[in-house]
Amino acid sequence: MQQIQIAGLTYNRHQQLKRYKSAARSNYLANLTALVAAITMAGCQTHIPNMPEPISTSIPVLLESPKTVEVELLPERSADNAQNKTKVIDESSSTPPVDLLRRIRSDFSLPTSEQKAVQQELSWYLSQKEYLNRVFTRANRYLYYIVNELQRRGMPTDLALLPIVESAYDPFAYSHGRAAGLWQIIPGTATHLGIKQNWWYDGRRDVIDSTQGALDYLEYLHDMFNGDWLLALAGYNAGEGNVTRAIARALNAGDPIDFWHITPYLPVETRAYVPRLLAITNIIKNAEANGLVLPSLANEPQFESIPTNSQIDMALAAELAGISIEQLYEFNPGVNRWATDPTGPHRLLVPVNNATQLRLALASLGVRDRVEWLRHEVETGETLSHLAERHQTTLAVLRDVNNIEGNLIRVGQSLMIPRATSDLSAYTLSVDARLERNNNQARSGQRSTHEVRPGESLWSIARNYGVDLRDLANWNAMAPADILSVGRKLVIWSDETVIKRVSNERIRRITYTVRRGDSLSRISTRFRVSVSELLEWNDISSEEYLQPGQQLLLFVDVTEQTTG
C-alpha cells in the first residue's frame, strides 16, 4: 500500500487522499501567512528568516530544466506493479480520434494566454519546424501511455507536452543540474518520490516509474497551490519553496497571486518555463493556422509490459522479442547495464506487435538461462571487487550468487559469475556505451585521460587543466555537481603543453594574485620556477610592470615548495 508523508504525518494513499490534499493546502496557507508576516516585519526585504534557502540552479540551455524540489511526498510504489495502474480510456465520442495529437487537443484545459512571454516562445518554436517534427516522432513511443495516465487521473492532457520542455522527449537526456529522463527528475526528488536508482537501474529514465513519480508530484503541487496548474508547473520547475516565497512577495506588494503577477519574483528560468509549455499547446491547438503539418501519431498503445520474473540479458531479450538491442533500450531506458536489475523491476516494455513473441519465449526459458554464467577459479591477486568490475556486475550480485559474506575470497575458490552474452559494445544504449561514445567524440584541443586522485573534484581538475567546469562535465557525461570516485578516468581536451605539465603528478596549476611589491624575479624565486617560464605561461613581456591584483598562471612542482 502506498504511503504519503507530509510534515511528519503518514497517510494511506488510497484511503485518505482527501486528508492528504487538505493537509497540503493547510500547510501551504500556513507557510504563506508566515511568509507574508515575515516580509512585512522585515520591511519588504527579500531574505525571509528561518526559511531554508533553495539550491540555486541555472538553465542557460533552452530545453533543459534541472529543478530544486522540497517535497515530502513519499509513495512506496512497487516498480513491478506500477504499470497495472493503467486503464483503458473510454473516449467520450463513439468514434475515438485516430490521431493521438487530435485526442490530446480535444482535452486541453490549461488557460490560454496572449502574454508577451508566450508569444516569444511561440515564435521560437515556429521557427524550428523540423525540430518539432523530430520531437513528436520521438515522443510517439511514450505519448499514448502518458496521455492515458493523465486522463485516468483527471489531469490536463496539456501536461503530456511537458517532456518536450523538459527533455525534448529524450529519455536519455541528462542536464548539468543532474536531472535525468523524460521528466528531468533530479536524484533527491527521485528519492522523495520513491523512484529506484542504483548501478543497474535508474527509474528516472524508466517510462513508467518516472511518469508515475512526475504526475504524483504535479498532483501534490496542484493541491498545494489551490488548484492552480500554472503555479503547480512553476513549482515543478523551481521548487514549491520558491513559488511560495514569490506568492508572499506579490501579496505584500498588493498584487494578485496568479502566475503572471508573481513572475517577477520567480527564478529567470521559471519565467520562461510555463510560457514555453503554453506556446507548445498553442502550436498543437492551432497547427493549421500556425502553418504546421505535424506528424500523425496513432491513438493506440505503443508498448506492452512483459513480466520477466528475474534478471535477463538485454541482448538475449531483444533476440527473443525479435527486435534490436537499441530498440529494446529505447523502450526500457531505465536499464543502465547489459542486463536488467537482479532486484527488479522484473518487467520489460516491448512494442505491442512483439509482446506475444517475448511472452511465449520467456515461458519456455528457465531463470538460470536468462543470463550467461561463467565458472571462474580465483587466481592470485584477484579480489571480489576486481572480478565484479571486469565482468560488469556488482559485489552484491557476486556475494548473493556465491553465498559469500563480506569480500574475502581465496585462491582456487570457484565462483559463478553472470556475464553478458554479447560483447559490451553491442549494448549500444547502456550507460557505459553512451559514455564511451561521448568520450570519443572529437573536440578541439589535445585529448588526454586523467585518473582521479583522492581529494580531487571536477572543479579542481578543471582549474588545473585550464578548462571550463561545464565543458569538463559534458565531455564525461556528468553534471558539475557530481561526485567523483577515486580511480575514475576522465577525458580532458586541453592545450597540449598544459596536459604534459599537469599529467605529472607533482605538478600543479595555480593562479597567483600579484601583491604590492611583487616582481617577476621575486615570484619566480618563491615558487622555484624561472622568469622565462612565467613570461611564457602568461604571454607577457619582461618590460611590463606587474600590477597588484593581476593574476598569473603558474605550474609548480609541489615537492619543491616550502611552507614559508
C-alpha positions in Angstrom: 0.0 0.0 0.0 1.4 3.4 -1.0 2.1 5.9 1.8 2.5 9.6 1.7 4.4 11.6 4.4 3.6 15.2 4.9 5.1 17.2 7.7 5.9 14.0 9.6 2.4 12.5 9.2 1.8 9.4 7.2 -1.3 9.0 5.0 -2.7 5.9 3.3 -2.5 7.0 -0.4 -5.8 5.4 -1.5 -8.0 5.7 1.6 -7.0 9.1 2.9 -6.4 11.1 -0.3 -8.8 13.8 0.8 -7.0 14.2 4.1 -3.7 14.4 2.2 -4.9 17.2 -0.1 -6.4 19.1 2.8 -3.1 18.9 4.7 -1.1 20.1 1.7 -3.4 23.1 1.3 -3.3 23.9 5.0 0.5 23.7 5.2 0.7 25.9 2.1 -1.6 28.5 3.6 0.1 28.4 7.0 3.5 28.8 5.3 2.2 31.6 3.1 0.8 33.5 6.1 4.0 33.2 8.0 6.0 34.4 4.9 3.8 37.4 4.4 4.2 38.3 8.1 8.0 37.8 7.8 8.3 40.0 4.8 6.2 42.8 6.3 8.2 42.7 9.6 11.4 42.8 7.6 10.4 45.9 5.7 9.8 44.1 2.4 13.4 42.6 2.4 13.7 39.6 0.1 15.5 37.5 2.8 13.0 35.5 4.8 14.2 34.4 8.3 14.2 30.8 9.3 13.3 29.5 5.8 15.5 27.0 4.0 17.4 28.6 1.1 16.7 26.9 -2.2 19.6 25.3 -4.1 20.5 27.7 -6.8 20.0 26.3 -10.3 20.7 27.9 -13.7 19.3 26.9 -17.1 21.0 28.5 -20.0 20.1 25.7 -22.3 16.5 26.1 -23.7 15.3 22.6 -23.3 17.0 21.6 -20.0 15.4 22.4 -16.7 17.0 20.9 -13.6 14.9 21.6 -10.5 15.3 22.1 -6.8 12.3 20.5 -5.1 11.3 20.5 -1.5 8.8 17.7 -1.4 7.7 15.4 1.4 5.8 13.1 -0.9 7.0 9.5 -0.3 4.9 7.0 -2.2 6.1 3.4 -1.6 5.3 2.2 -5.1 6.1 -1.3 -6.4 8.1 -0.8 -9.6 6.8 -4.2 -10.8 3.1 -3.3 -10.5 3.2 0.4 -11.4 2.1 -0.4 -14.9 -1.0 -2.1 -13.7 -2.4 1.4 -12.8 -3.0 2.0 -16.5 -6.7 1.7 -17.5 -8.2 1.8 -21.0 -9.7 5.3 -21.5 -13.3 5.3 -22.7 -13.4 8.1 -25.2 -16.5 10.3 -24.9 -17.0 10.1 -28.6 -18.4 6.8 -30.1 -15.6 7.0 -32.6 -12.3 7.9 -30.8 -10.0 10.1 -32.8 -7.5 8.1 -34.9 -4.7 10.6 -34.3 -3.2 11.0 -30.8 -2.4 14.7 -31.1 -6.0 15.3 -32.1 -7.2 13.4 -29.0 -4.8 15.5 -26.8 -6.0 18.7 -28.4 -9.7 17.9 -27.7 -8.9 17.7 -23.9 -6.7 20.7 -23.4 -7.6 22.6 -20.2 -4.7 24.9 -19.3 -5.6 28.6 -19.7 -4.6 30.3 -23.0 -2.6 33.5 -22.8 -1.6 36.3 -25.0 1.3 37.3 -22.7 4.4 38.5 -24.4 6.5 35.7 -22.9 4.2 33.1 -24.5 4.4 34.9 -27.9 8.2 34.9 -27.8 8.3 31.2 -27.1 5.7 30.5 -29.8 7.8 32.5 -32.3 10.9 30.4 -31.4 9.1 27.1 -31.8 7.5 28.1 -35.1 11.0 28.9 -36.5 12.0 25.3 -35.6 9.5 23.2 -37.6 11.9 20.4 -38.4 12.9 20.2 -34.7 9.2 19.9 -33.7 8.6 17.1 -36.1 11.6 15.2 -34.7 10.4 15.7 -31.2 6.9 14.5 -31.8 8.1 11.5 -33.8 10.4 10.6 -30.9 7.5 11.1 -28.4 5.4 8.6 -30.3 6.8 5.7 -28.2 5.7 7.1 -24.9 3.0 9.7 -25.5 0.0 7.3 -25.6 0.9 5.9 -22.1 1.4 9.3 -20.6 -1.9 10.7 -22.1 -3.8 7.6 -20.7 -2.3 8.2 -17.2 -3.2 11.9 -17.3 -6.8 11.2 -18.3 -7.1 8.3 -15.7 -6.1 10.8 -13.0 -8.3 13.6 -14.4 -5.3 15.8 -15.1 -5.0 18.2 -18.1 -3.7 16.4 -21.2 -1.6 19.6 -21.9 0.8 18.1 -19.4 1.7 15.3 -21.8 3.6 18.0 -23.7 5.7 18.9 -20.6 8.5 16.4 -21.5 9.0 18.5 -24.7 10.1 21.4 -22.5 12.0 19.2 -20.1 13.9 16.8 -22.3 12.7 17.1 -25.9 11.1 13.7 -25.2 14.6 12.1 -24.9 14.6 9.6 -22.1 18.4 9.6 -22.1 18.6 13.4 -21.6 20.9 14.4 -18.7 21.2 18.0 -17.7 24.0 20.0 -16.0 21.7 20.1 -12.9 21.8 16.3 -12.6 18.3 15.9 -13.9 17.6 12.8 -16.0 14.9 11.3 -18.1 11.7 12.4 -19.9 10.6 14.4 -16.9 14.1 15.6 -15.9 14.0 14.5 -12.3 17.0 15.1 -10.0 18.3 12.4 -7.7 16.9 13.9 -4.5 13.4 14.3 -5.9 13.5 10.8 -7.2 14.3 9.5 -3.6 11.4 11.5 -2.2 9.1 10.1 -4.8 10.2 6.5 -4.2 11.9 6.2 -7.6 14.6 3.5 -7.6 18.2 4.4 -8.6 21.2 2.1 -8.5 24.1 0.8 -10.6 21.8 -1.4 -12.6 18.7 0.7 -12.9 17.7 4.4 -12.9 13.9 4.8 -12.6 14.2 8.5 -13.5 14.6 7.3 -17.1 12.1 4.5 -16.9 9.0 5.5 -18.8 6.6 4.1 -16.2 8.4 4.9 -13.0 9.3 8.5 -14.0 5.8 9.2 -15.3 4.1 8.0 -12.1 6.5 10.0 -10.0 6.2 13.2 -12.0 2.4 13.0 -12.1 2.4 12.3 -8.3 4.4 15.4 -7.7 2.4 17.6 -10.1 -0.8 16.5 -8.3 0.8 17.3 -5.0 1.7 20.8 -6.2 -1.7 21.3 -7.8 -3.4 20.6 -4.4 -0.8 22.7 -2.6 -1.5 25.8 -4.8 -5.3 25.5 -4.5 -5.9 24.0 -7.9 -3.8 26.5 -10.0 -2.0 24.4 -12.6 0.3 27.3 -13.7 1.6 27.7 -10.2 2.0 23.9 -9.9 4.1 23.9 -13.1 6.2 26.8 -11.7 6.7 24.7 -8.6 7.7 21.7 -10.6 10.5 23.7 -12.2 11.6 26.0 -9.4 10.5 24.1 -6.2 7.5 24.9 -4.1 9.5 27.0 -1.7 10.5 29.5 -4.4 6.9 29.7 -5.6 5.5 30.2 -2.1 8.0 33.0 -1.5 7.1 34.6 -4.8 3.4 34.5 -3.8 4.2 36.1 -0.5 6.1 38.9 -2.1 3.2 39.5 -4.6 0.7 39.6 -1.7 2.9 42.0 0.2 3.0 44.3 -2.9 -0.8 44.2 -3.2 -0.7 42.2 -6.4 -2.8 39.1 -7.4 -1.2 35.8 -6.8 -1.6 34.2 -10.2 1.5 33.0 -12.2 1.7 36.2 -14.3 1.8 38.5 -11.3 4.3 36.5 -9.3 6.6 36.1 -12.3 9.0 39.0 -11.4 9.7 37.2 -8.1 10.5 33.8 -9.7 13.9 32.5 -10.9 14.7 33.5 -14.5 14.4 30.0 -16.0 10.9 29.6 -14.4 9.6 32.8 -16.0 10.2 31.1 -19.4 9.2 27.6 -18.4 5.5 28.0 -18.1 5.2 30.2 -21.2 7.1 27.6 -23.1 4.5 24.9 -22.4 1.7 27.2 -23.2 3.3 28.0 -26.5 3.5 24.3 -27.4 -0.1 23.8 -26.5 -0.9 26.7 -28.8 1.0 25.1 -31.6 -0.9 21.8 -31.2 -4.3 23.6 -30.9 -3.7 25.8 -33.9 -1.3 23.8 -36.1 -3.0 24.7 -39.3 -3.2 28.4 -38.5 0.5 28.3 -37.5 1.4 26.8 -40.9 2.5 23.4 -39.4 1.9 19.9 -40.6 2.5 17.8 -37.5 3.3 14.0 -37.8 0.3 11.7 -37.4 0.6 9.7 -34.2 -1.5 6.6 -33.8 -4.0 6.8 -30.9 -3.1 3.3 -29.7 -0.7 1.6 -27.3 2.9 1.5 -28.5 4.3 -0.9 -25.9 3.2 -3.7 -23.6 4.8 -4.6 -20.3 6.0 -8.3 -20.1 6.9 -9.8 -16.7 10.4 -11.4 -16.7 10.3 -12.6 -13.1 14.2 -12.4 -12.9 17.2 -10.6 -14.3 17.7 -11.0 -18.0 20.4 -10.2 -20.5 19.2 -7.3 -22.8 20.8 -8.8 -25.9 19.0 -12.1 -25.2 15.7 -10.4 -24.5 15.9 -8.4 -27.7 16.6 -11.6 -29.7 13.7 -13.4 -28.0 11.4 -10.4 -28.8 12.6 -10.1 -32.4 13.8 -6.5 -32.1 17.1 -4.8 -32.0 19.0 -4.2 -28.8 18.8 -0.5 -29.4 15.1 -0.6 -29.8 14.8 -2.6 -26.5 16.8 0.1 -24.7 14.6 2.9 -26.2 11.5 1.3 -24.6 13.5 0.5 -21.4 15.9 3.5 -20.9 16.0 2.9 -17.2 18.2 -0.2 -17.7 21.7 1.0 -17.1 23.8 -2.1 -18.0 23.9 -5.2 -20.1 21.1 -6.8 -18.1 18.1 -5.8 -16.0 18.4 -5.2 -12.3 18.6 -8.5 -10.4 16.3 -7.0 -7.8 13.7 -5.6 -10.2 11.6 -4.2 -11.7 11.2 -7.6 -13.3 9.5 -6.4 -16.5 10.4 -5.2 -20.0 8.4 -2.9 -22.2 8.4 -4.1 -25.9 6.4 -3.0 -29.0 2.9 -4.3 -28.9 3.5 -6.4 -32.0 6.4 -8.2 -30.3 4.8 -8.8 -26.9 3.3 -12.2 -27.5 6.6 -13.5 -29.0 8.6 -12.4 -26.0 6.0 -13.7 -23.5 6.0 -17.2 -25.1 9.8 -17.3 -25.4 10.2 -16.5 -21.7 7.7 -19.1 -20.7 9.9 -21.8 -22.1 13.2 -20.3 -20.8 14.5 -21.2 -17.3 15.5 -18.4 -14.9 19.2 -19.6 -14.9 19.2 -19.4 -18.7 18.3 -15.7 -18.8 21.9 -14.6 -18.3 25.2 -16.4 -19.2 27.2 -17.9 -16.3 30.9 -18.2 -16.1 32.6 -20.7 -13.6 35.8 -18.9 -12.5 38.6 -20.2 -10.3 40.1 -17.4 -8.2 43.7 -16.6 -9.1 46.4 -15.0 -7.0 45.9 -11.2 -6.6 42.2 -11.3 -7.6 39.6 -9.6 -5.4 35.8 -9.8 -5.5 35.5 -6.1 -6.5 38.1 -6.7 -9.3 36.0 -9.6 -10.6 32.8 -7.6 -10.4 34.3 -4.7 -12.4 35.8 -7.0 -15.0 32.6 -8.8 -15.7 30.3 -5.7 -15.4 28.3 -6.8 -12.4 28.2 -5.8 -8.7 29.7 -7.0 -5.4 26.2 -7.6 -4.1 25.4 -10.0 -7.0 28.6 -12.0 -6.6 28.0 -12.3 -2.9 24.4 -13.4 -3.3 25.1 -15.9 -6.1 28.1 -17.5 -4.3 26.8 -17.3 -0.7 29.7 -15.1 0.3 29.6 -12.8 3.4 31.9 -9.9 3.2 34.6 -9.6 0.5 37.0 -12.4 1.3 37.8 -15.0 -1.4 40.6 -17.4 -1.5 42.9 -18.7 -4.4 41.4 -21.7 -6.1 37.9 -20.9 -4.9 35.2 -21.5 -7.7 32.8 -18.6 -8.3 29.7 -18.4 -10.5 29.8 -15.0 -12.3 26.9 -13.7 -14.5 28.2 -12.1 -17.7 26.9 -10.5 -20.9 26.2 -12.9 -23.8 27.4 -10.4 -26.3 30.4 -8.0 -26.5 29.7 -5.0 -24.3 29.9 -2.7 -27.3 26.7 -4.4 -28.7 24.7 -2.9 -25.8 24.6 0.4 -27.6 22.4 2.4 -25.2 23.8 1.2 -21.9 25.4 3.8 -19.6 28.9 2.5 -20.5 28.3 2.5 -24.2 26.8 6.0 -24.2 29.7 7.3 -22.0 32.3 5.8 -24.4 30.7 7.4 -27.4 30.6 10.7 -25.6 34.2 10.4 -24.5 35.4 9.5 -28.0 33.6 12.4 -29.7 36.2 14.6 -31.4 36.6 18.1 -29.9 39.1 20.9 -30.1 42.4 20.6 -28.3 44.5 17.6 -27.3 42.8 14.6 -25.8 44.2 13.2 -22.5 42.9 10.9 -19.7 43.1 11.9 -16.1 42.8 9.4 -13.3 41.0 10.9 -10.3 43.2 11.1 -7.2 42.0 11.4 -3.5 40.6 14.9 -2.7 40.1 15.9 -6.3 36.8 17.3 -7.7 35.6 18.3 -11.1 36.2 21.9 -10.1 39.8 21.3 -9.1 40.6 19.2 -12.1 39.1 21.8 -14.5 41.1 24.5 -12.8 44.4 22.5 -13.1 43.9 21.9 -16.8 42.6 25.4 -17.5 39.3 24.2 -18.9 35.7 25.2 -18.2 34.0 23.2 -15.5 30.8 22.7 -17.6 32.9 21.6 -20.5 34.7 19.0 -18.4 31.5 17.7 -17.1 30.0 17.5 -20.6 33.0 15.6 -22.0 32.4 12.9 -19.4 28.6 12.8 -19.5 28.4 14.3 -16.0 27.0 17.2 -14.1 29.3 19.8 -12.5 28.0 18.8 -9.0 28.6 15.0 -9.5 30.9 13.3 -7.0 34.0 11.7 -8.4 35.2 8.3 -7.3 38.9 7.8 -6.8 40.4 6.0 -9.8 37.8 7.1 -12.3 39.3 8.1 -15.7 38.2 11.4 -17.1 38.6 12.6 -20.7 40.1 16.1 -21.0 40.5 18.3 -24.1 43.1 21.0 -23.5 46.3 22.6 -24.6 49.0 20.0 -25.2 51.5 21.9 -23.2 49.2 22.2 -20.2 48.4 18.5 -20.4 52.0 17.5 -20.3 52.6 19.6 -17.3 49.5 18.6 -15.3 49.9 14.9 -16.2 53.0 14.9 -14.0 51.5 14.1 -10.5 54.0 16.5 -8.9 53.0 19.5 -11.0 50.0 21.7 -10.0 48.5 24.5 -12.0 47.8 27.5 -9.7 46.6 31.1 -10.1 48.7 33.6 -8.2 47.4 37.1 -7.4 50.1 39.7 -7.6 50.7 41.6 -4.3 52.1 45.1 -3.8 55.9 44.9 -4.1 55.9 41.7 -6.2 58.2 41.3 -9.2 58.7 38.5 -11.7 62.0 37.7 -10.0 60.5 37.5 -6.6 57.6 35.3 -7.7 59.9 33.0 -9.7 62.1 32.6 -6.6 59.2 32.0 -4.3 57.7 29.2 -6.4 61.0 27.9 -7.8 60.2 28.5 -11.4 62.1 30.6 -14.0 61.3 34.1 -15.1 61.2 32.9 -18.7 58.5 30.3 -17.8 56.4 33.0 -16.1 56.6 35.1 -19.2 55.7 32.2 -21.5 52.8 30.9 -19.3 51.2 34.3 -19.1 52.1 35.7 -22.5 53.7 38.9 -21.1 56.9 40.8 -21.7 59.7 41.3 -19.3 59.3 45.0 -19.9 55.8 45.1 -18.4 55.2 46.1 -14.8 53.1 43.8 -12.6 50.0 45.4 -11.1 48.6 44.5 -7.7 45.6 42.3 -8.2 46.9 41.0 -11.5 46.6 37.2 -11.8 49.4 35.0 -13.1 49.3 31.3 -14.2 52.0 29.1 -12.7 52.8 25.4 -12.9 54.6 24.5 -9.7 56.3 21.4 -8.5 54.7 20.6 -5.2 57.8 18.7 -3.9 59.9 21.8 -4.2 57.6 24.2 -2.4 58.2 25.3 1.2 55.5 26.2 3.8 57.1 29.6 4.5 
